[in-house]
Amino acid sequence: MTIRLPSADGSLRTYEPRTEPLRVSPGTPFTSRTVFSAAHVVADPYADVSPDSPAAVDWDATLAFRRHLWSHGLGVAEAMDTAQRGMGLDWAGAAELIRRSAAEARSVGGRIACGVGTDQITGGSLAEIRAAYEEQLAVVEDSGAQPILMASRALAAAASGPEDYLEIYGRLLRQSAEPVILHWLGPMFDPALEGYWGSADLDAATETFLEVVAAHPDKVDGIKVSLLDARREIDLRRRLPRGVRCYTGDDFNYPELIAGDDQGFSHALLGIFDPLGPLAAEAVRVLDTGDTAGFRSLLDPTAELSRHLFQAPTRFYKTGVVLLAWLAGHQSHFTMIGGLQSARSLPHLARAYELADALGLFPDPKLAEERMKNLLSLYGVTP
C-alpha cells in the first residue's frame, strides 16, 4: 500500500508507509537525567466556539495523554507554550489545566511542573506584573506542582533594563516555597520576548540571567533554555552554581546536549518529547546504562523530524505536534484551540507524517495512514 503526499513544489510523491511500529514498552524510572515532556492540550471538537473564544478543552483526552507520558517515566511540563499558552489557552484555562493535571499526577505518582506567567494581564506596571506572577505562583504551589517561572510578555514590554528583571525575579524566588525552574524562551518561539533580561544582546542578557540564578541558588532547581543555540546552552550550563540543573529546551540539538561531554550534560524539558515520548524514554534508559552511543543511535534520527516541526515560524510547531498525536491515536480528531490546525501547510503536515512514520512513532501504522489519507482528501488530494 502507498500514499500520495504533496511536496512543497506542488507535486505529489508516492510514499510506502511502515507496516510495523517501533516497539517500546513502559520501563523503570530514569536515573541519569531528569526529563520532562511539555504536553499539548486536546481541544473539544464539538464546542461551538470561535478562534477568539475561551479555550474549549477535552479534559478526558488531555489527561489521558498525560497518563501516557507518565507511563513511560517522563515528567509532564504543564501549561507551557506547547499547551498553546498565550496562543489560544488563556489563564483561566491554564489554571484549570494545572489543577486537573496536578491532581492526576498525584493519583498516578507522576512528576509534574507547571508554568507560572502573567498572561491574565496584557500589560501594566512592574507592581501589577509582579502581582500577576504571584497569583499564578500561588495556584501552582497550591496544586502541589513544581513551578516553572516563564518569560512574561508584559515584563518584556514594561522593563526599562536588567534591574527590573533582577527585582521581579528576586522577589518571586524569595517567596517561592520550593526551588523553581527558570525558563528563558527565545523570540523565535515568541517574538514578543525580544530583548528579555533587559537586552537584545544575548551575551548581556545571559549575564543578567546568571545573576538571577547566582543570587538565589537555593531557590533555583534549574534553568530551561529555549534559544536553539547549542553552544550558548553549553556555555550557560558550565557557569551554573553547583546543584542547579540545565534543562535543554533546544528542539534542534537535544541529542548532543542531553548526552553531554566531559564537563557536563543537560537534562530535558522539551516540546518534541510530546510526540517522541516512548522513544525518548527508551533512549534515556539506554543512557542510564552508560551507553551514550546507543542513546545517540536512538535519538539522533529523530532530529530531522524535530527540526521540521520547529522550523520558522517556530511558534507554530504545536500544529505538527497535535497532528502526530491524532495520527498516533491519542485523540480522535485534528482540531486545535483557536483553529491553530490551519497554521501549517499541507506539504508541511505531509512531511511530518512521513518522517514520524519512518521512525515508527505510530502504534498503529495503518490507522495513521488512513487518517492521513482522510486529511489529504479534505484538501483535494485523490488516491
Buried (B, 14 or more C-beta within 10 A) or exposed (E): EEBBBBEEEEEBEEBEBBEEBBEBEEBEEBEBBBBBBBBBBBBBBEBEBEEEEEBBBBBEBBBBBBBBBBBBBBBBBBBBBBBBBBBBBBBEBBBBBBBBBBBBBEEEEBBBBBBBBBBBBEEBEBEBBBBBBBBBBBBBBEBEBBBBBBBBBBBBBBBEEBEBBBEBBBEBBEEBEEBBBBBBBBBBBBEBBEBBBBBEEBEBBBBBBBBBBEBBBEBBBBBBBBBBBBEBBBEBBEEBEEEBBBBBBBBBBBBBBBBBEEEEBBBBBBBBBBBBBBBBBBBBBBBBEEBBEBBBEBBBBBBEBBBBBBBEEBBBBBBBBBBBBBBBEBBEBBBBBBBBBEBBEBBBBBBBBBBBBBBBBBBEBEBBBEBBBEBBEEEEBEE
